[in-house]
Amino acid sequence: VIWRAIDPARRDPAEALGRVADQLVETAEAAGEPLVPAERAIPKLQATWARADPDQGNADQAAPSGDRLLRLAAALSEHSALSGSRELHSLGMPAAAALGLALTGAASRQLLTAQEIRDRVRARFPALPPVPDRPKLDQLISDAGLLLTYDERQRAYRQPTRAGTQTRLRSRHVTGPCQP
């Protein structure tokens, strides 16, 4: 990678990747999508590399792998980053949006401490600023539309409890033999 960066002709493919990453993220955001999955980004990055690489026909210079292209694109973009789940996203993603995306699927857990929530967001979106601790975290959780409440006794967030609707009455009619 170092000798490629020295030669100006070798910088073109890498710089093009950064521009394409920004374009992909911008287009996704305009469509209301905060993330660009790797499956959608990699083919576009491979096509960009192939068009811009001066050694395209040289068998000694194989194109980088899809994951390498994603990392290069994110590193060389101005407004995009790569998530821990291999998705491109905006560096300007709001904290509440990142929180909502990082906690998707966490509803099955009984309790989540504030540190566990912060760690999940950091693991999914390492390029974003850290999520604040409580009490600001409470507001972000609310802004994200997550139905988590803080339990002071257990010092953790939990799903709200729901009252049962059973009344101990039979919910099934008594069945008997069919009448001819």
N, C-alpha and C positions, 0 to 999 in steps of 0.2 A: 504494500500500500504506500510506503514511503516513496519509493522511486516513481510510482505513478503520479504522486502529487507534485513532484519536482518538475516534470514535463508539463507545460501548459496544455498540450493536446490531450493529456491523460486526465486532466481535471474536468474536461467537458462532460463526460458521462456522469461523474459524481455530482457535479453542480446541477446537471439536468434532473437527477434523481431528487434532489432537494426541492427544486421548483415543482416537480410533479407531485411530491408529497403534499406540499402546500396547496396545490390545485385540487387534489383529491379531497383533502380535509375541508377546503372551502366549499366545494361542490356538495359534499355530504351535509355540512352544516346548513347550507341553503335549502336542502331537502328535509331538514329537521332531524338528521342523523348525527349524533355526536361522535360516532366511531366509524372508521373505515376498516373492515376486517381484512386480514392478510390475504384471504382468498380473492378478494377484489383488487387489492393493491398490487400484489406480486406480478400478475400478468402485465399490468400497465408499466410497472417499474422495469420488468424484463424487456418490454418493447422499447422503452426509453433508452435503456442501456444499449440495446442492439443498434438503435439508430445513431447514437452519439459516440460509440466506441470505435476509435480508429483501427483497432486490431481485430475487428469483427471476424475476419476470415482467418486469422492466425490461430492454428490449433494449439500453440503453446500458451495462449492467453484465453483460458476458458472464462466465460461470464461468471460472476459471483452467484452463489446460491440465492434462493428466494429470501431466506432469513437474513443473509448478509446484505442484500439489496434493501430490505426493510430498515435495517440498522443504519446503513449508509444514508438512505433517504431522510430518516428522522434526524440524524446527526448533522446533515448538511442543509436542512430546511431552516427557514427563518421563523415559522409560526407553528410547526408541528412537532410531535414527539411520538414515541412508540410506547404503548402500554405493556404491562407485564403479560397480557394475553395476546400479544402480537397484533395490536390494532393501532392504526394511526389516529391521533386525536389532536385537537387544538391545544396549544400551550395556554390559551386563554379560557379553557373550559372552567365554568363556574364550579366552586367547591361543592355546592349542593348537587349538581349533576354528577360529578365524580363520585360523591358519596352514594347517590342512588344506584349508579352503575356498579360500584364496588360491592354493595351489599345485596345485589340481586341474588336470590337463592339463599341468603343467610337467614331468612325468616324461619327456617326449620329448626334453627338452634334456639334453645330455651333462653339463654342469656348471652349478651355481648357486652363486655366492658368497654369503656371509652377507649382504652389503649388498643383493644382488639379491633375496634372500628377504625381507629387511626392507622393501625398496621395494615388492614385490608386495603384501605385507600392508597397508602404508600406503596404497597406491593403491586397494585393494579396500575397506578399512575405515578411512577417514581419521578417524573419530570415536573410534576405540579407542586406548588407549595404545600407544606404539611397542613393537615386539617387541624383546626384549633381544638383545644380541650374544652371541657365543660366550663361555663354554661353556654358558650357560643356554639358548641357542638349540638346542643339541644335545638337551637334555632335552625341550624343547617339540616338537621334530621327532619324537622317540620317542613322546611322549604323544599326538601327533596320528596316530600309526600310519603315518607316512610312512617308506618304506624308503630313506632317504637316509643316507649315511655321509660323514663329513668326511675328505677326502683332504688330509693335511698338506702333501704335496709340491706339489699344485696349488692349495692354499688355497681349496678349494671343496667343496661337497657334490656327491655323485654317486650314481647308482643302484648298488647292489651288482652286481658282475660275477657272472655265472653260468657255471659250468663247462659245457662242451659235453657232450653225451651221444652224440656220433657216435663210432663205433668203426672206421670205414673198411671195415666189412663191408657187403656188399650188403644193401640193405633191401627189395629187390624180387626176387621169384622170376623165374627165367629163363622166358620164354614161348616157345612154339613153335607150329607149325601144329596146328590142331585135328585130333584123331583121330576118324574117323567111327565 
